[in-house]
Amino acid sequence: MQQTELSALVEQLSRIAQALEQGVMRAPSDWDASVAYRLHHRAGQLRLEPVTTVSPLDASVLKNVDVQLSKVDTNTRQFVQGLPANNVLLTGARGTGKSSLVRAMLTRYAPQGLRLIEVDKSDLLFLQDVVDLVSDRPEKFIVFCDDLSFEEGEPGYKALKSVLDGSIAGTSNNVLIYATSNRRHLLPQMMKDNLATQHDNGEVRPGEGIEEKVSLSDRFGVWVSFHPFNQDEYLAAVAVWLEHFGAHLDDEARLIALRWTIDRGGRSGRLAYQFAKHWAGSKKLKG
C-alpha cells in the first residue's frame, strides 16, 4: 500500500471513529429559525446549526450569466415543485458568480419551502447522515458544497460519489446537491494519465483509472460552466453594483475600475462587486 493510500485510510478511520463517538446527528431545535444551515461540530456533537443572518441576493444583480441562471433556475423550480430534478455542478473561473447564483436561488425560492445546508468538504463523510436527517421534512433541501475539489485518496470523494448515485441508500426526493468548483472533474488530471494510455505503466487497463477520475462529475445531472468576463461584461457588472450601492458609472469610475483589473490580473463579477463597494463607499465618505 502506498503512503498516500495509507494516509487516506488512516484519515477515513479517524473520521469514522469520530462519528461513532458523536453518535446520532442532532437536528435543529427549530426548523423555522432560518432558511439556511451549516453542518458543524460543537461540544462533541455533530449537528445542523441555523445561519442566523442570511443575506438575500436578487438574481437581477448577476450579470453576464443569463444562460447559467436559466439552467439552474429551471432545475431548482422543478425541484421546489416536486418534479424530477438533477444535482448541479457549477464550474469555471473564480469570481464569476457560481456561489452567488446558488444564493440567489435560495432567495428566490425560500418562500416556497427551499432550504440550504452548507457542508464543508471535510464533513462529506457525514453526508448520508444529513440526507437521512431531513428525509422526512416537508421542505426541499439543497446541500451546498462550495469550492469543491479533491486530491487522490481523499475519503470525502467516495462518500459524495455514493450519495450522488450508486448507493443503496442514495438521496431522498427532497434533497439535491449543488456544488461549485474550479475543476470540471473535481479531481486533478495529470500528464501521466495521458501517458498511461500510450505506454505500459503496469496497469492492465489504464483507461479505467481515467474513467474513475471523471465518474464523480458524471453523477451531476446538470453541468453549468462559467467563463471569465471581457472588458464590456466587467464594466456592465460594475455599473449594476454601483447602482446597487447608490452610485453610478461615470468616466472617472470607469477609468479606475479598469485599473483595478490590471492590479488584480483579471476581470470577474466578484472584482466588479469589490470595486463598486470601494468606489461608492469612498465617494460617500468624502461627502
N, C-alpha and C positions, 0 to 999 in steps of 0.2 A: 504494500500500500504506500503510495506516495505521501510526502509530508503534507502537501496541501489537502489531500483527501483525508488524512488523519486529523488535521486541524479542524476541518469542516465537520467530521464525525464527532469530535470532542465538543465542539460548539453546539451541535444539534442535541447531543445527550445532555449537555448543561441546560439548554432551554427546556427540554422535556422534564428534567428534574425540577426546574424552577416552576413549571406549570403544575406539576404534581403537588409541590409544596403550597402553591397558591390556592389550589382547589378550584371550585366552580367559579366561573367568571360572574362578577356581580353586575346586575343591571342598574340603570339609573333609578333613583328613588321616585323621580317624577319625569315621565317621558315628555311632558309638556313644558319642561323648563327651557328647552332650546330646540332649534331645528338642526343643530349640528353637534356632533360628539367626537371625542378623541379616545382612543384606546390608551389607557395609562396604567403604570404600576405605581401604586400608592400604598404605603404602610403594609407591604407584603401581600397586597391584593391586586388581582387583575380585574379592571373594571372599565366601563364606559362612563366617561365624565362629560357632562354638558359643556359646550363652549358658551361662556357667559355673555360674550359680546360678539355677535355675528354681523360683520359689516355687509350690508346689502350692495349688490353690484348689478346695475342695469346693463343688459346686453347691448344697448344702444351706444354705449361709450366705447365698445370694442370695434376698432376699425381695421379694415383690410382682412377680415376673417369671415366674410359673409358666407362663403361656401362651407367652411368648417362649422360655423354657427348653425347653419341649416341642417347639416347632417346630425350634429349632436342634439339639437333641439327636437328633431323628428324622432330620434331614438328615445329621448327622455320623455317626450309626450306619450309615445306608445307605452312606455313603462308605467307612467303615472296612471294611465287609463286602463291598466290591467291587460294590455295587449302584448303579444310576443315582442321582445326587445333584446338587444345584444349588449355584452360587455364592450367597453370602448377603450381603445388605446390612442392617446394623443401624443404625437411625436414631432420633433423638429427643433428648430433653432431656439435658443434661450430667449426669454423675454417677449415672445411673440403672442402670448395670450392663452396658453394651454390651461394653466391653472385658473386663470380668470374666467375662462369660458365655463368651467365646471362650477365655479362660484355663482356665475350668472344663472345657471340652470337651477341652482338651489333657490336663489332669489325669486325666480320666475315661478317655480312650481311648489315651493313650500306651502303656500295656501291650499294646494290640492293634496297635501299629505306627503310630499317628498322630504326626506331627511338625509343627512350626510354623516358618515362615520369615517374619520380620518385615521388611517393605520400606517405607522411607520414601517419601513422595510424590515427593521429588526424585530418587529412583532408579528410578521406574517405567519409564523408558526402557529399562532393562535387564531388565524383567520377563520377556520372552520368553527371555532367556538363562538366567534362573533356572529356568524351566519345562523348557528343553532339558537343563539340567544334571542335574535329578532324574528325568527321564522314564524312565530305566532302573532306578531304585531300586525295591526291593520295598516300601518304606514308603509311607504315604499322607501327602501334604503339604498343609497349609493355608497358603497365602500370605496373610499378615495385614497389612492396610493400616489403621492406626489413625487416627482423627480426620481423615478424608479429605474434602477439598473442593477445588474448582478455581476459578480465575478464567479468564475467557475467554482463549483463546490459549495456555494452558499446554501444553507438549508431552506431559507425562505423561498427559493426558486421552486423547489419541489412542492412546497405547501401551496403556493399560489397556483401552480400548474394543476394540482389535484383539484382545487376548488373550482377553477375555471371550467374544467372539463375533464372527465375521466374518472373521478372519484365516485364510489358507490353512494357517498353522501351528497356531494355536489352542493349547489346553492338552492335556496328556496325561490319561489316565484316573486317574492318581494325584495330581492337583493340583486343588484348588479354591481360590477366592479368597473370603476373608471380609473385609469392610470395615465400619468404623464411621464414622458421620458425623452432624453436627447438621443436615445438609441432606438432604432426601429425594431431590432430583435432582442433588446433588453440584455443581451449577453455580448461581451466583446468577441469580435470575429478577427482572427489572426491570419497573417500571411501563411503560417504553417498549415492552416485549414485548407487553403487552396493547393499548397504543395502536396498535401497528403493524398489528394485525389489523383496526383500525377506520379508520385513516387512511393515506393514501398517504405512505410514507416513502422511496420509491424502490425498494423491493424488490418484485418481481413477486409472489412468494408468501411473505409474511412468516410465515405459519403453519408453513412448513417450517423456518424458523430456530428456532421454539419447539420443534418436534419434535426437532431436533438436540440441544437442551438437556436433554431428558428421555430421550434414547436410551441414555445410559450406564447410568442406574439400571434401565432396562428389561432390560438384559442380565444382571442378577442375578435368578436364578430364584426366590429366596426373599427377601421383604421382611419385616423384623421391626421393629415400632415400639415405642418406649419412651416412657413418659409421666411427668411429674412426680409425686412422691408427695404424697398428702394427709397430714394430721397423724397419723392412726392407722397408716398404712403406714410413715411415717417412724419412729414410736416402736416399731413392731414390728421394724424393721431395727435400731434402736438396741439393743433387748433381745437380739437374736441376737448382735450383735457384742460387747456387754458380756459375755455368757456365754462367748463365744469367748476373751475376754481375762481370764476369771476373776472377773468382777464381775456385778452384777445391776441391774435397773432398779427402783430404789426411788423414793419420792416426790421426794426431793431430786434424783436423777439425771434424773428425768422433767422437772422444772422447768428445770434447767439445759440439758437437751437442747433444749427448746423455745426457750429464749433464744438458743441458737446459731442457730436458723433465722431469727430476727429479725436478728441481726447479719450473717448471710450472705445474707439475702434469698431464701431458697428452701429446699426440702426435697429430699433425694435419698439414695440408698444410700451415695454417697461421703461425704456430710456425716455420715451416721449412723456410718460407719466411723471417720471422723476424730474425732468426738466420743467414741466409745467408747474409742479409744486414749488420748485426753486424760484421760478420767474414770478409767478403770481404772489408768492409769499414775500419776495424781496420788494416788489412794487408796492404792496400794501404796507410794508414796514417803512418805506420811505414816505408814504402818505401821498 
